[in-house]
Amino acid sequence: MNISVFASIVPKPEHVSDVEAELLKMVSASRQEPGNLRYDLYRISEGPASFHLFETYDGPAAMDAHRGSAHYQDYRAKVASWLVAPPEVKVLAALEAGG
């Protein structure tokens, strides 16, 4: 069963470009992970900067492997002090999914 994740990241104003650069590195690495079906990064178009990730994995093991990966752990450690608050992460269960 596929698992989707929606994560919202709000950087401190002085670290917007730093966080964006680190997220772009993580996107590239995460898309190469076995079991990763989707890893898309968005930036809000109006208002204070915030970033949003939409991720889909082919199951719980792939999601857990992502969270344990070196690039994910490095990203979390690097940006922790650059964020307004910890990322808001929602694990989603599809009620209906198109193909």
C-alpha positions in Angstrom: 0.0 0.0 0.0 1.4 3.4 -1.0 2.0 6.0 1.7 1.9 9.7 1.0 3.3 12.4 3.2 2.7 16.2 3.2 5.3 18.2 5.0 5.3 22.0 5.6 8.6 23.8 6.4 8.7 27.4 7.5 12.2 29.0 7.5 13.3 32.0 9.5 13.3 35.0 7.1 17.1 35.2 7.1 17.4 31.5 6.1 14.9 31.2 3.3 17.6 30.7 0.6 19.6 28.4 2.8 16.6 26.1 3.5 15.6 26.1 -0.1 19.1 25.1 -1.2 19.2 22.2 1.3 15.7 21.1 0.3 16.6 21.0 -3.4 19.6 18.8 -2.5 17.3 16.5 -0.5 14.8 16.3 -3.4 17.5 15.1 -5.8 18.8 12.4 -3.4 15.3 11.3 -2.2 14.1 10.7 -5.7 16.9 8.1 -6.1 15.7 6.1 -3.1 14.3 2.6 -3.8 10.6 2.7 -3.1 10.2 6.5 -3.6 7.4 7.1 -6.1 7.2 10.9 -5.8 9.1 13.7 -4.0 8.0 17.1 -5.1 8.9 20.5 -3.5 6.7 23.6 -3.6 7.1 27.1 -2.4 4.1 29.2 -1.4 3.5 31.8 -4.0 2.2 34.6 -1.7 3.0 35.7 1.8 5.9 34.7 4.1 8.1 32.0 2.6 7.2 28.4 3.3 8.0 25.2 1.6 5.9 22.1 1.1 6.9 18.6 0.2 4.6 16.0 -1.3 6.1 12.5 -1.0 4.8 9.1 -2.0 6.4 5.8 -1.0 5.5 2.2 -2.1 5.0 1.3 1.6 6.1 1.8 5.2 9.5 0.3 4.7 10.4 2.8 2.0 9.2 5.7 4.1 11.2 4.5 7.1 14.3 4.0 4.9 13.9 7.6 3.7 13.7 8.9 7.3 16.8 6.9 8.2 18.8 7.9 5.1 22.0 9.9 5.6 20.9 12.7 3.4 17.6 13.1 5.4 19.4 13.0 8.7 22.0 15.5 7.5 19.3 17.9 6.2 17.4 17.7 9.5 20.5 18.5 11.5 21.6 21.3 9.2 18.3 23.2 9.0 17.0 22.7 12.6 18.1 26.1 13.8 17.0 27.8 10.5 13.3 27.0 11.0 10.5 28.9 12.8 9.2 25.6 14.2 9.7 21.9 13.6 8.3 20.8 10.2 4.6 19.9 10.2 4.3 16.4 8.8 1.1 14.6 7.9 1.0 11.0 6.8 -1.9 10.6 4.4 -4.1 7.6 3.5 -5.8 7.8 0.1 -9.5 7.6 0.1 -9.5 7.8 -3.7 -6.5 7.9 -6.0 -6.5 8.3 -9.8 -4.3 6.3 -12.0 
